[in-house]
Amino acid sequence: MKIVDATTVVTSPGRNFVTLKLTTDEGLTGLGDATLNGRELAVTGYLTEHVAPLLVGLDPHRIEDTWQYLYRGAYWRRGPVTMAATAAVDTALWDIKAKAAGLPLYQLLGGASRERVRAYGHADGRDLPELLDSVRARLAEGYRAVRIQSGIPGLKAVYGVHAADATGAAVPHQQARPLVEDWDTDAYLRHTPAVFEAVRAEFGPELPLLHDAHHRLSPIQAARLAKDLEPYRPFWLEDCTPAENQEALRLVRRHSTTPLAVGEVFNTVYDYQTLITEQLIDYVRSAVTHFGGVTPLRKLLDFAAQYQIRSAVHGPEDISPVGMAAALHLDLAVHNFGIQEYAGHTPLTDEVFRHAYTFTDGHLHPGESPGLGVELDEELAAAHPYKAAYLPVNRLQDGSVHDW
């Protein structure tokens, strides 16, 4: 079997997605997610101009060899653009291999280690009443674990909380320029424990509550927040400080027993070495889409398992259903699964990417279709072209860009 075509599809059914489609001489196709939020066209160019020409003629069954060929052959290793492109190739090859075997991907990864995958959803509000209503909505949808994010008194907009304009109408995701948000770390540190207190008072001690600090804190500020949240027993505190400085987590760990989750912006195992070997975190957060694919993420999770660290694969709205499906097959197979983020997608996205995975009673399952279990409707995808979109930027009260 040989690869005869490699095509990149960019579509925006509500938000942008980049998909690689590989086709073999036996008519099998494989899909891989290469979406890099806010830098989609950089990956598209990398795939189309540099990677796709290398794939034609290769044996799609040689997944490990192809991964090493792309990673080492580029010379310029790592980085989000390179690893997102490599992830798309790797995932598409796994899709083809599983389809050739007539099996869902998780069966090729060792079979199921559990019956279903626990997921958590996103709840947010510009104030506490809105947040409490959002938690109720997630529980009504079936979620049994919820990430809580709240607006902060005195700040106009906060990342992770659905923004609104002066009339109260939601600001659309698509932005031709980054949305500039104001930021006040002291106000955030004062407000967040009160948010947990209010949610615990309303919903009790059993509901798993998660929170994302979005890399905004210095190490000592992160340690303070982790300590202040201890009475409310959070499931985890995520990205409390930029973990590129891996040693920073030593300070946080020294001062708190709050579980820590890190890694959604990481793209190789080298970003994790200190964090894992010194057991400075409890959950690894990398996505199949941004970590180079199924092959290296499986290796990372096996490495983490030796230190009793669990998986928590990144699953926001900007991971396409292709990337989500790949994550679910891994989740079902690995021994050290922890929890899966699941923000869901718009109905239109689910039409463009028809998928076999299901969400029921707070849990996900990848389904039993051969391969990933995702099909791309290319005609519908073409009807929704790329639109410029960027993540927001934080500025402090003095007008400077927030430096953490």
C-alpha positions, 0 to 999 in steps of 0.5 A: 500500500502507498500514499497517493495523495495528501490534501489539506482542508481549511474550513470555518464552520463557526471557527477555523479547523485545519485537516489533513486527508491522506489517500492510499492506492487502495482507496483508504483515507485517513484524517488528521487534525492540524488546527493551531488556534490563531495560526491556522494558515502557518500550519496549512502552509507547512503541510501543503508546501513542505510535508505533503510532497514528502508523503506521496509514495510512502507506506502508510503502515510505517507510522513510527518510521514516518514520524521520525522521518518528519521530526528529524528530517526537518532539522528545525525540531519541535515548535507548535507549527511543526508538531501540529503538522506532524500530528496530522500526518501521524493521526491520519496514518493511524486512521488508515491502519485501523481502517485497514484492520477493520477495527476502531483505533483503540483496539490497535492501542491495546484494547479498552481499559475502561467502558467509557471516558469521564469528561468535564465541561465548561461553566462560566459567567460574568458574575457569580449568578451567571456562573451558577446558572452555567454550572446548572446548565452543564449538570443538566446536560449530563456533566459530572465534573465542571470547570468554573471560570468567572468574571472579575469585579472591575475588569471588562473581559476575562479570557475563559468567560464568554465576552459581551459587548456594551449591549450584553450581546456575545462577542463573536469568536472570529476577530480580525485582530486580537481582543485586548482584555484588561487584567489585574492579578491582585483582583483575580487572587482576591476573587477566585477563592470566593468563586469556589466558596459560592459554587461549593455552597450551592452544589455541595462538596461532591461535584468535581470543580476545576479551574484554569489560571491560563498561565497568568501568575508568577510562581509565588502568586500561583503558590498563594492561589493553590494554597487559598483554594485548598479548603474547597478541594478543587479537582485541579488548578490548571496552568497556574504559572507558565510551566516552560519554567519547569522549576517554578512548579517546585515552589507551588508544590512546596506550598500546597496539596492542590492537584496541578494540571499542566501542558496544553501549550507543550509539544514534546516530552522534553517540556515535561521531563522535570515536571514528571520525574520530580512529580510536580504535577498530577495531570498532563494536558497535551493534545494529540493535535499539538503534541505530534500525534497519537504516537508521541502522546501515547509515549508521554502517557506511558512515561507519566504512568511510571510516576502515577501521573494521569492523562487529561487531554486538552479538548477545547472547541478549537480541537476539531472532532478529528482531534477529539476522536483521536484523544478518545481512542487513547483515553479508552486504551491507556491505563492512567486515564484521568479525565477528558476535557470536552467543550463540544462543537457547534451543530454545523461543525458536527455536520462537517465532521460526522463522528462516531463518538458519543457523549452520554451521562457525563461520559464519552466513547469513541464508538466502534467504527473502523479507524477514528470514526470521523468522516469529513464532508468536503463539500460542506467544508468548502462552503465555510472558508477560513476567517481570521481569528485570534486569541485575546491579549491581556494588558495590565492597568498601566497599558503594558502587555501582561508578561507572564 
